[in-house]
Amino acid sequence: MKIKFWATLAGLFLAVAMPLHAADLPSYHLTIKDGKYTPGTVEIPAGQKIKLVVNNEGPGPEEFESSDLNREKIIQAGKTAEIIIGPLKAGTYNFIGEFHPETAKGQIIAK
C-alpha cells in the first residue's frame, strides 16, 4: 500500500514538473529585414513562458541579442529561429540585432 502511494505521488509530481514543449507555447512573431525589426514592440502576458519566432528576411545573417532576457541567437538570412523566453515579470525587455545595433532595436513588454 505504501509503495503504491509513493509511486502515485511521484507520478503526480513528474506530471506537474514537466516543462511545456515549445509546440504548446503561445507564439509571437518578429521579422528582421534590412537591419530593422518589425514590429519594434512585442507585447506578451507577464508570468507566462512564450515562443518568440524570429524570421530573418535578410540580407545577411543577424544575431538576436538581449542582455535583459539573457538570450543570443544567430539567424541566417532566409531562416527562422524559435527563442523561448519567460516567464517574465511585468516590465520592458530590450533586444537588438547585434550586426546592426544602431537600427535593429526593439522591446518586449510583459503586462
Phi, psi and omega in degrees: 000316180296321181296317179298317178301311182292324178295318178295316179298317179297319178297318177296318179300315180295321180297321179285323186279345183294133180287156174293143174282151181304326181294335182272352184275148173295140183254142174232135189252144182218138178242138172246125180210133179054037176075022179222141176270141174226127352287163180283339179229133177239123178262131180228162176285136175292150175078012182229136175286138181225168175246120175265118181258114184249120180254122179263108178270004173081191357282149176081169180286162174217150177247115172288124181221134176212113174287332177297324182261353183058048181225141173217135180206120175277132181236117180290153178302136180081003182247165178235142178235147174251128181238118180273128178225158176093184000292142183252148170286157177304133180158185181247133183234118183273151172217160178221166167263110186304329182277347177221061188296338181281330184246334183265081181232148177197182179208150173250128178249118177264124181239000000 
